[in-house]
């Protein structure tokens, strides 16, 4: 699965001071620490140092610009290319910006504004660098059947919608999408250096997405349901009826604002007789989401 003898290829002249690698190791340890807190205690650990660590995550993404990469995407394996790299940096910044907005107590409308700015910037990047759709043209292993490929493409697209909705929550929900964003770039580097095979990308990337669902524990059952409602509305408008992306998000953000204004999440929370049942409901929903995806993408676990 891992070609150890190729690890030396990670050391390049472009990063002769090892700045990018040191940032990568620091951020990797931060991910392990924070997701450990998330799994054990239901949220990431916030301290006076946390905003500085988020700044390091931003530096990590930015420092990837020092590397020379092919101008066209690889058609046989998931490897980084200009459009994807810039999108990765942009969406990492979105998570970091929304984390800071939550950390310092800004209104959710600022987060919505950041999301719209990110969409506009992403479209500008795509206009100048487009080499095929990032998700739909992703190479897949021969061991994956056509049904699974279609299912995982749709799941990736839905996960991007869920990540945008996560920006409207708290520090934890804004932080967790950083994992799949930054781990994807790292996995693609490992593939380019012939350290891992392309299929491993989809396995690890999918798991990183599923781990995001544990961020629900930092919210409430009511917020979880509002999040799912927003996700489903966008998916129905955009994927089923081909609505304009900006129109779809405007509708979703409007619905979310109305639900929040009318305290629908609090009303839903009050339906549970105690916090124990509230947690049990969220646990059931998270377990169902993960088990469903593990079963649905069964050929994902066939390692060629």
PALO-768739 format. One record per residue (C-alpha): residue number from 1; residue in one letter; x, y, z. Coordinates in Angstrom, 1 decimal, decimal comma, padded with zeros to 4 digits, m for minus. Each point is the difference from the previous one (the first is absolute). Example, Ala and Ser with C-alpha at 12.3 -4.5 7.8 and 13.67 -1.06 7.14 Angstrom:
BEGIN
R	1	a	012,3	m004,5	007,8
R	2	s	001,4	003,4	m000,7
***
This chain:
BEGIN
R	1	x	000,0	000,0	000,0
R	2	x	002,9	002,4	000,8
R	3	x	003,2	000,0	m002,0
R	4	x	002,4	000,9	002,8
R	5	x	003,1	000,2	m002,3
R	6	x	m001,6	003,0	m001,8
R	7	x	m000,4	002,1	003,2
R	8	x	003,2	001,9	m000,8
R	9	x	m001,8	001,6	m003,0
R	10	x	m001,9	002,2	002,5
R	11	x	003,2	001,9	000,5
R	12	x	000,4	002,5	m002,9
R	13	x	002,1	003,0	m000,9
R	14	x	m003,2	002,1	m000,1
R	15	x	m000,3	m000,4	003,7
R	16	x	003,7	m000,1	000,9
R	17	x	m000,7	001,5	003,4
R	18	x	m002,8	m002,5	000,7
R	19	x	m002,4	002,8	000,9
R	20	x	m003,0	m001,7	m001,7
R	21	x	000,8	m003,4	001,6
R	22	x	000,3	001,5	003,5
R	23	x	m003,3	001,8	m000,5
R	24	x	m001,5	m003,3	m001,2
R	25	x	001,2	m001,9	003,0
R	26	x	m001,2	002,7	002,4
R	27	x	m003,4	000,1	m001,7
R	28	x	m000,2	m003,9	000,0
R	29	x	000,6	m000,1	003,7
R	30	x	m002,6	002,7	000,5
R	31	x	m002,5	m002,0	m002,0
R	32	x	000,7	m003,1	002,1
R	33	x	m000,3	002,0	003,2
R	34	x	m003,2	001,8	m001,0
R	35	x	m001,8	m003,0	m001,5
R	36	x	001,0	m001,9	003,1
R	37	x	m001,8	002,6	002,1
R	38	x	m002,9	m000,1	m002,4
R	39	x	m000,4	m003,8	000,3
R	40	x	000,6	000,0	003,8
R	41	x	m001,8	003,2	001,1
R	42	x	m002,3	001,0	m002,9
R	43	x	001,9	003,2	m001,1
R	44	x	003,4	001,3	m000,8
R	45	x	002,0	001,4	002,9
R	46	x	000,0	003,8	m000,1
R	47	x	002,9	001,9	001,7
R	48	x	001,9	003,2	m000,5
R	49	x	002,3	m001,9	m002,3
R	50	x	m002,7	m001,4	m002,3
R	51	x	m000,3	003,1	m002,2
R	52	x	003,8	m000,1	m000,6
R	53	x	m000,2	m003,7	m001,0
R	54	x	m002,7	000,9	m002,5
R	55	x	002,3	002,7	m001,4
R	56	x	002,7	m002,8	m000,5
R	57	x	m002,6	m002,0	m002,0
R	58	x	m000,4	003,0	m002,2
R	59	x	003,8	000,3	m000,4
R	60	x	000,2	m003,7	m000,9
R	61	x	m002,4	000,4	m002,9
R	62	x	001,7	003,2	m001,2
R	63	x	003,4	m001,5	000,2
R	64	x	m001,1	m002,7	m002,6
R	65	x	000,5	002,7	m002,6
R	66	x	003,7	m000,4	000,1
R	67	x	m000,3	m003,4	m001,8
R	68	x	000,0	m000,3	m003,8
R	69	x	m002,8	m002,2	m001,2
R	70	x	m001,2	m001,1	m003,5
R	71	x	m002,4	002,4	m001,7
R	72	x	m002,4	m002,8	m000,9
R	73	x	m001,7	m002,5	002,3
R	74	x	001,1	m003,7	m000,2
R	75	x	m002,7	m002,2	m001,6
R	76	x	001,1	m003,2	001,7
R	77	x	000,4	000,9	003,7
R	78	x	m001,1	002,7	002,4
R	79	x	002,8	002,6	m000,1
R	80	x	000,1	003,7	000,8
R	81	x	m000,2	002,5	m002,9
R	82	x	m000,3	003,8	000,0
R	83	x	m003,8	000,3	000,3
R	84	x	m000,2	m002,5	002,8
R	85	x	002,9	001,5	001,9
R	86	x	m001,5	003,5	m000,1
R	87	x	m003,5	m001,3	001,0
R	88	x	001,7	m001,9	002,8
R	89	x	001,6	003,2	001,3
R	90	x	m003,2	002,0	m000,4
R	91	x	m002,3	m002,5	001,8
R	92	x	002,6	m000,4	002,8
R	93	x	m000,1	003,8	000,4
R	94	x	m003,8	m000,2	000,1
R	95	x	000,1	m002,4	003,0
R	96	x	002,6	002,1	001,8
R	97	x	m002,0	003,2	m000,6
R	98	x	m003,3	m001,5	001,2
R	99	x	001,9	m001,5	003,0
R	100	x	001,2	003,5	001,0
R	101	x	m003,5	001,5	m000,6
R	102	x	m001,4	m002,6	002,4
R	103	x	002,8	000,4	002,5
R	104	x	m000,4	003,7	000,3
R	105	x	m003,8	m000,1	000,0
R	106	x	m001,0	001,5	m003,3
R	107	x	m003,5	m000,4	m001,4
R	108	x	m000,7	m002,9	m002,4
R	109	x	m000,6	002,5	m002,9
R	110	x	003,7	000,6	m000,1
R	111	x	000,6	m003,7	m000,5
R	112	x	m002,5	000,0	m002,8
R	113	x	001,8	002,9	m001,6
R	114	x	003,3	m001,9	000,2
R	115	x	m001,6	m003,0	m001,6
R	116	x	m001,3	002,1	m002,9
R	117	x	003,4	001,7	m000,5
R	118	x	001,6	m003,5	000,0
R	119	x	m002,4	m001,1	m002,7
R	120	x	000,8	003,0	m002,2
R	121	x	003,7	m000,4	000,5
R	122	x	m000,2	m003,8	m000,8
R	123	x	m001,9	000,8	m003,2
R	124	x	002,7	002,6	m001,0
R	125	x	002,7	m002,6	000,6
R	126	x	m001,9	m002,6	m002,0
R	127	x	m000,5	002,5	m002,9
R	128	x	003,7	000,5	m000,3
R	129	x	001,4	m003,5	000,8
R	130	x	m002,9	m002,5	m000,8
R	131	x	001,2	m003,4	m001,1
R	132	x	m003,2	m002,0	000,7
R	133	x	m002,3	m000,2	003,0
R	134	x	001,9	m000,7	003,2
R	135	x	m002,3	m002,7	001,2
R	136	x	m001,6	m001,5	m003,1
R	137	x	003,3	m000,5	m001,9
R	138	x	001,9	m001,5	003,0
R	139	x	001,7	m003,3	m001,0
R	140	x	m001,2	m003,1	001,7
R	141	x	001,5	m003,5	000,5
R	142	x	m001,0	m002,8	m002,3
R	143	x	m001,2	m002,0	003,0
R	144	x	m002,8	002,4	000,6
R	145	x	m003,2	m000,8	m001,9
R	146	x	m002,0	002,6	m001,9
R	147	x	m002,8	000,1	002,5
R	148	x	002,4	000,8	002,9
R	149	x	001,8	002,7	m002,0
R	150	x	m003,3	001,8	m000,7
R	151	x	m000,9	m000,4	003,6
R	152	x	003,3	001,4	001,3
R	153	x	000,0	002,9	m002,5
R	154	x	m003,5	001,0	001,3
R	155	x	001,2	m000,5	003,6
R	156	x	003,0	002,3	m000,6
R	157	x	m002,3	002,6	m001,4
R	158	x	m002,4	m000,2	002,9
R	159	x	002,9	000,2	002,4
R	160	x	001,1	003,2	m001,6
R	161	x	m003,5	001,4	000,7
R	162	x	000,1	m001,3	003,6
R	163	x	003,4	001,7	000,5
R	164	x	m001,4	003,3	m001,2
R	165	x	m002,9	m000,4	002,5
R	166	x	002,5	m000,8	002,7
R	167	x	001,4	003,5	m000,5
R	168	x	m003,1	001,4	001,6
R	169	x	000,4	m001,9	003,3
R	170	x	002,6	000,4	002,7
R	171	x	003,8	m000,3	000,2
R	172	x	000,0	m003,8	m000,2
R	173	x	m002,2	m000,2	m003,1
R	174	x	002,0	002,7	m001,8
R	175	x	003,3	m001,8	000,9
R	176	x	m000,8	m003,7	m000,9
R	177	x	m000,2	000,5	m003,8
R	178	x	003,6	001,0	000,0
R	179	x	001,0	m003,7	000,5
R	180	x	m001,3	m001,3	m003,4
R	181	x	001,2	003,2	m001,7
R	182	x	003,5	m000,2	001,2
R	183	x	000,3	m003,8	000,1
R	184	x	m001,1	m000,2	m003,6
R	185	x	002,9	002,2	m001,1
R	186	x	002,5	m002,1	002,0
R	187	x	m001,4	m003,3	m001,4
R	188	x	000,4	001,3	m003,5
R	189	x	003,6	000,9	000,7
R	190	x	000,6	m003,6	001,3
R	191	x	m001,6	m001,3	m003,2
R	192	x	002,2	002,2	m002,2
R	193	x	003,1	m001,2	001,8
R	194	x	m001,1	m003,7	m000,5
R	195	x	m000,3	m000,5	003,8
R	196	x	m003,6	m001,1	m000,1
R	197	x	m002,4	m001,1	m002,7
R	198	x	m002,9	002,1	m001,2
R	199	x	m002,7	m002,2	001,5
R	200	x	001,4	000,8	003,5
R	201	x	m001,0	003,6	m000,6
R	202	x	m003,7	m000,8	m000,2
R	203	x	000,2	m002,3	003,1
R	204	x	001,7	002,6	002,2
R	205	x	m001,8	003,0	m001,4
R	206	x	m003,4	m001,7	000,5
R	207	x	000,9	m000,8	003,6
R	208	x	001,1	003,6	000,6
R	209	x	m003,4	001,2	m001,2
R	210	x	m001,9	m002,5	002,2
R	211	x	002,0	001,2	003,0
R	212	x	m001,5	003,5	m000,5
R	213	x	m003,4	m001,4	001,0
R	214	x	001,2	m000,2	003,7
R	215	x	000,0	003,9	000,0
R	216	x	m003,8	m000,4	000,5
R	217	x	000,7	m000,8	003,7
R	218	x	001,2	003,6	000,4
R	219	x	m003,4	001,3	m001,0
R	220	x	m003,4	m001,5	000,8
R	221	x	m002,7	m002,2	m001,6
R	222	x	m001,9	003,1	m001,1
R	223	x	003,0	001,5	m001,8
R	224	x	000,8	m003,4	m001,5
R	225	x	m003,5	m000,2	m001,5
R	226	x	000,3	003,6	m001,3
R	227	x	003,3	m000,9	m001,6
R	228	x	m001,4	m003,1	m001,7
R	229	x	m003,0	002,1	m001,2
R	230	x	002,3	002,5	m001,6
R	231	x	002,1	m002,7	m001,5
R	232	x	m003,0	m001,7	m001,5
R	233	x	m001,5	003,2	m001,4
R	234	x	003,2	000,9	m001,8
R	235	x	000,5	m003,5	m001,4
R	236	x	m003,6	m000,1	m001,2
R	237	x	000,2	003,4	m001,7
R	238	x	003,5	m000,4	m001,4
R	239	x	000,5	m003,7	m000,8
R	240	x	m003,6	m001,0	m000,8
R	241	x	m001,3	003,1	m001,6
R	242	x	003,2	001,7	m001,2
R	243	x	m000,7	003,4	001,7
R	244	x	002,7	002,6	m000,1
R	245	x	002,5	m000,5	002,8
R	246	x	m000,3	003,5	001,4
R	247	x	m003,8	m000,1	m000,1
R	248	x	000,0	m003,3	001,8
R	249	x	002,3	001,2	002,7
R	250	x	m002,0	003,2	000,4
R	251	x	m003,2	m002,0	000,6
R	252	x	001,8	m002,4	002,4
R	253	x	001,5	002,9	002,0
R	254	x	m003,4	001,7	000,1
R	255	x	m001,7	m003,2	001,3
R	256	x	002,8	m000,5	002,6
R	257	x	m000,4	003,6	001,2
R	258	x	m003,7	m000,4	000,3
R	259	x	000,4	m003,2	002,0
R	260	x	002,6	001,7	002,2
R	261	x	m002,1	003,1	000,5
R	262	x	m003,1	m002,1	001,0
R	263	x	002,2	m002,1	002,3
R	264	x	m001,0	m003,3	m001,7
R	265	x	003,1	m001,7	001,2
R	266	x	m000,8	000,9	003,6
R	267	x	m003,6	m001,3	m000,5
R	268	x	001,4	m003,3	m001,3
R	269	x	002,4	m000,3	002,9
R	270	x	m002,9	000,5	002,4
R	271	x	m001,7	m003,1	m001,5
R	272	x	002,6	m002,1	001,7
R	273	x	m000,7	m000,7	003,7
R	274	x	003,7	000,2	001,0
R	275	x	003,5	000,7	m001,4
R	276	x	000,5	m003,8	000,0
R	277	x	m002,7	m000,5	m002,6
R	278	x	001,3	002,9	m002,0
R	279	x	003,5	m001,6	m000,1
R	280	x	m001,5	m003,4	m000,8
R	281	x	m001,9	001,5	m003,0
R	282	x	003,2	001,6	m001,4
R	283	x	002,0	m003,2	000,6
R	284	x	m002,6	m002,0	m001,9
R	285	x	000,0	002,5	m002,9
R	286	x	003,8	000,0	m000,2
R	287	x	000,2	m003,8	000,2
R	288	x	m002,6	m000,3	m002,7
R	289	x	001,9	002,4	m002,3
R	290	x	003,3	m001,8	000,4
R	291	x	m001,4	m003,6	m000,3
R	292	x	m002,1	001,0	m003,0
R	293	x	003,1	001,4	m001,8
R	294	x	002,2	m002,9	000,9
R	295	x	m002,6	m002,4	m001,5
R	296	x	m000,9	002,1	m003,0
R	297	x	003,7	000,3	m001,0
R	298	x	000,9	m003,6	000,5
R	299	x	002,5	m000,2	m002,8
R	300	x	001,9	002,8	001,6
R	301	x	001,4	m002,6	002,4
R	302	x	001,5	m002,2	m002,7
R	303	x	003,7	000,8	m000,1
R	304	x	001,5	m000,9	m003,3
***
